[in-house]
Amino acid sequence: MQCYRWHQDVLLIDIRVQPGAKHDEIAGLHGHRLKIRINAPPVDGKANTQLVKYISQVFQVRRARVKIVSGEKSRDKRLKITAPQRLPEMVFKP
C-alpha cells in the first residue's frame, strides 16, 4: 500500500509529522505514511504552518495549493497538493 494516490492532477498524501525536529526533512516511510520532520513546535498551529511551507517548497507549488485535508490536530495527516511541479525521488521512485 502506498502513502499517496492521484485524483487527476491532485496528489493526496498520508503523512506522519514529527514536530520540534532540528530541521525540516522527509525522513522516509512510517508504516503506510510518509514521515516528515518539521522544525516548529506543535503549538498554536506553528507546526502545520511550517509543514505547508515545507511541502510547498519540496513539491514546488504555491502554499495555496497545499491543504491539510484531515488530521489538523494530529500527527497523522492527509495533505492535498494540487498540480505538484516536482516529486521527491525518495517517495516517487521511477
N, C-alpha and C positions, 0 to 999 in steps of 0.2 A: 504494500500500500504506500502511495506517495504522499508527501506533505503538501502537495499542490494539485490544482486542477484548473483547466481553462474553460471559460464560457465566452466564446467568440474572442474579443480582444481583451477580456478581463481575466486577470490571474487571481485566483483565490488561493491563499496560502495559510496553512496552520502553523503557528509558531509557539515556542515556549520562550518567554523573556526572562532574563536574569538581570534585574536592575542592580545598580551600585557596583558595576564592574569597573576595572581600571580604564578600559576604553571600549568603544563600540566595535563589535565584530560579529561575524557569523561563526558560530562555534561548531557547527555540524548538525547531525541529527540527534534528536532526543525522542526515541520511540518513533512515532509517525508524525513528528513535528520538527520544524527547523528551529534549532536553538540559537537565540540571538542575545548577546551580552550588550547591555546598554550602560553607559557611564552617566547615569542620572538616578537619583533616589526615587523610590516608589511613593512619593509624597505629592499631593496636590496635582496629580496628572503630569508631573515632570517627566516620568519615565515614558509615558505614552507620547508626549510631545517629542521627546528625543528619538523615540522609536520611529515615528512617522518621518522625522527629518532624516534619520539614517537610512531608512528604507528608500526614501525618495532619491537619495544620493546613489545608493547601490544600484537601483533599477533605472536610474537616470530619467526620472519623471518629476513633474512639479508636485509639491506637497499636497495640493488639492486633489491629485489623482490617487492618493493613498488614504484609505479609510479603514478604521478598526470596525469590523462588522459585528464581532462578538468578543466578549471577554475583556471589556474595558477596565474592569477592576480585578482581573485575574492575571496570573502569569501565562495561562494558556489563552491565546487569542487567535482570531481569524482575521486576516487582512485581505482587502480588495485593492488590487493595483490595476488601474486602467491603462492599457496600451504601454506596458513597460518597454523601454528602449534597449535595455541591457538585461541579460540573465546571468547571474553568477554561475560560473562553471562548477563550483563546489556542489551546487544543488541541481543544476540542469545539465547533466553530463550528456554530450552528444552521442 
